Amino acid sequence: MEMIEEAYKSLYPEKDFNFETRIKYSGHFRGYNANASLRSNKLNFHLSKQWREVSRDIKIGLIQELLCKLLKNKTKTYHMDLYHNFLKNVHIAVPKTKVDETLLQHFILINEKYFAGFLEQPNLRWGSHSISKLGSYDYGSDTITMSKALQHDPELLQYVLYHEMLHKKHKFSHTGGRTHSHTPVFKADEEKFENAAECEKRLRYLPRKPRTGFMKIFNFG
């Protein structure tokens, strides 16, 4: 594929391109997700079907991002900047078709109290009854997913939902080949939640063996 070769040579201009390549668009991914694999000289990219209509320059940035992860490269390129900017703003065009009414009411309350009502509503859905993954935010599909383990505890539900809403607000930064979400600014905002310290303590006593360290126990998006 010419696009993969162009992306590779931009990262490694001194190296020959000796790969068998393939790009496959799949309906199995949510939003604008993608992955890549390298086995021997076979370099394969799987992109969600939404990527078909995205501009070539942005897709090159996506491919370079995946290549850097595969090959442990910390290079930053113009195309990768285009990709990151696209991902930060794609939520504007994502349809809001998966909205649970209970989660929506909690979102509205938190939005008014902590965001002055200015945070745009994402998709809001329940996930599994998971203790290890209480919440997540997916940029590509603009979706917050909440664990059903929090369904019957409004305060903890709102605390975790607030955390995911902060991901939507602050998005991420990309430096040194790494993506950073829990920045100092993010953590400072997180502490503004009423009864934050008490909520952290209570989260530790959700059913499962006792552990320590809030952010190490629970996998937040």
C-alpha positions in Angstrom: 0.0 0.0 0.0 1.5 3.3 -1.0 0.0 5.1 2.0 1.7 2.7 4.5 5.1 3.0 2.6 4.8 6.8 2.7 4.1 6.8 6.4 7.0 4.4 7.1 9.6 6.3 5.0 8.6 9.6 6.7 9.6 7.9 10.0 12.6 6.0 8.7 14.0 7.7 5.6 17.3 5.9 5.9 15.7 2.4 5.9 14.4 0.2 3.0 10.7 -0.7 3.0 10.6 -4.5 2.8 7.1 -5.3 4.1 4.0 -7.1 2.8 1.2 -4.7 3.8 -2.5 -4.7 4.1 -5.2 -2.2 5.3 -8.5 -3.7 6.3 -11.6 -1.7 7.2 -13.8 -3.4 9.8 -17.2 -2.9 11.4 -16.0 -4.6 14.6 -14.4 -1.4 16.0 -16.3 1.4 17.7 -15.8 5.0 16.6 -12.4 5.7 15.0 -10.4 2.9 16.6 -7.7 0.9 14.9 -4.8 -1.5 15.5 -1.8 -2.9 13.7 0.3 -6.1 13.8 3.8 -7.0 12.6 4.6 -10.7 12.0 7.9 -11.4 10.2 7.6 -9.0 7.2 3.8 -8.8 7.2 2.5 -5.4 8.3 -1.2 -5.3 8.7 -3.5 -2.5 9.7 -7.1 -2.9 10.8 -9.2 0.4 10.9 -12.8 1.0 11.7 -15.0 1.5 8.7 -15.4 5.2 9.7 -11.8 5.8 8.5 -12.7 5.2 4.9 -14.0 8.8 4.5 -11.2 10.5 6.4 -8.5 12.4 4.5 -5.4 10.6 3.4 -3.1 12.9 5.4 -4.9 12.2 8.7 -4.8 8.4 7.9 -1.1 8.6 7.4 -0.8 10.2 10.9 -2.8 7.3 12.3 -0.6 4.7 10.6 2.5 6.5 11.9 1.1 6.5 15.4 0.5 2.8 15.2 4.0 2.2 13.7 5.6 4.1 16.5 3.8 1.9 19.0 4.8 -1.3 17.2 8.4 -0.2 16.7 8.8 1.8 20.0 9.6 5.0 18.2 9.1 8.4 19.9 9.2 10.5 16.6 6.6 13.2 16.2 5.4 14.2 12.7 3.2 16.7 11.0 0.8 14.0 10.0 0.6 12.7 13.6 -0.3 16.2 14.8 -3.1 16.2 12.2 -4.3 12.8 13.5 -4.3 13.9 17.2 -6.1 17.1 16.3 -8.7 15.1 14.4 -9.2 12.7 17.3 -9.6 15.5 19.7 -12.4 17.1 17.7 -14.1 14.1 16.0 -16.7 14.0 18.9 -18.4 17.0 17.2 -19.5 14.9 14.3 -20.2 11.6 16.2 -24.0 10.8 16.3 -25.4 10.7 19.9 -27.6 7.7 19.5 -26.7 5.6 22.5 -27.9 7.6 25.5 -29.2 5.8 28.7 -31.8 8.0 30.4 -30.5 7.3 33.9 -26.9 8.2 33.0 -28.2 11.3 31.1 -29.8 12.6 34.2 -26.6 12.2 36.2 -24.6 13.8 33.4 -26.9 16.8 33.4 -26.5 17.3 37.2 -22.7 17.0 37.0 -22.5 19.2 33.9 -24.4 22.0 35.6 -22.6 21.8 38.9 -19.0 21.4 37.7 -18.9 22.5 34.0 -21.4 25.4 34.1 -23.5 23.3 31.6 -20.9 23.7 28.8 -19.7 20.2 28.3 -21.3 18.7 25.2 -23.3 15.5 25.9 -21.6 12.3 24.7 -23.0 8.9 24.2 -23.8 7.4 27.6 -24.1 3.6 28.1 -23.8 0.9 30.7 -21.1 -1.7 30.4 -20.7 -4.9 32.3 -21.0 -5.4 36.0 -17.2 -4.9 36.3 -15.3 -3.9 39.5 -11.9 -3.6 37.7 -13.2 -1.2 35.0 -15.7 1.2 36.6 -15.7 3.7 33.7 -14.2 4.7 30.4 -14.3 7.4 27.8 -13.7 6.6 24.1 -12.7 9.6 22.1 -13.4 8.1 18.7 -17.0 7.2 19.5 -17.5 10.0 22.0 -18.9 7.4 24.5 -18.8 7.2 28.2 -19.3 3.7 29.5 -20.1 3.0 33.1 -20.0 -0.2 35.1 -23.3 -1.6 36.3 -21.6 -2.2 39.7 -22.3 1.5 40.4 -26.0 1.4 39.4 -27.3 1.5 43.0 -24.9 4.1 44.5 -25.6 7.5 43.0 -22.7 9.3 44.7 -20.0 6.8 43.5 -21.6 6.7 40.1 -21.4 10.5 39.8 -17.8 10.5 41.0 -16.7 8.0 38.4 -18.8 9.7 35.7 -17.2 13.0 36.6 -13.8 11.5 36.1 -14.8 10.3 32.6 -16.3 13.7 31.8 -13.0 15.3 32.7 -11.4 13.0 30.0 -13.8 14.5 27.5 -13.0 18.0 28.7 -9.2 17.8 28.9 -8.7 15.2 26.1 -5.0 14.2 26.1 -1.5 15.5 25.3 1.1 13.7 23.3 4.8 14.1 24.1 7.8 11.9 23.7 5.9 9.3 21.8 3.5 8.8 24.7 -0.1 9.9 25.3 -0.9 11.6 28.6 -4.4 11.8 30.1 -4.1 12.2 33.8 -2.2 15.5 33.7 -1.6 17.8 36.8 -4.5 20.0 35.5 -6.7 16.9 35.2 -5.9 15.8 38.7 -6.5 19.3 40.1 -10.0 19.3 38.5 -10.7 15.8 39.8 -10.1 17.0 43.4 -12.9 19.6 43.0 -15.6 16.9 43.2 -17.5 17.3 46.4 -16.5 14.5 48.9 -13.8 13.3 46.5 -11.6 11.9 49.3 -14.5 10.1 50.9 -15.6 8.7 47.5 -12.1 7.3 47.0 -12.2 5.5 50.3 -15.6 4.1 49.6 -14.5 2.8 46.2 -11.9 0.7 47.9 -14.6 -1.2 49.7 -16.6 -2.3 46.7 -16.9 -6.1 46.7 -13.4 -7.6 46.0 -10.4 -8.1 48.2 -9.1 -4.9 49.8 -6.4 -3.0 47.9 -4.7 0.4 48.1 -4.2 3.2 45.7 -7.3 4.5 44.0 -6.0 5.1 40.5 -4.0 1.8 40.7 -7.0 -0.3 41.7 -9.5 0.9 39.1 -9.1 1.1 35.4 -10.5 4.4 34.3 -10.5 5.5 30.7 
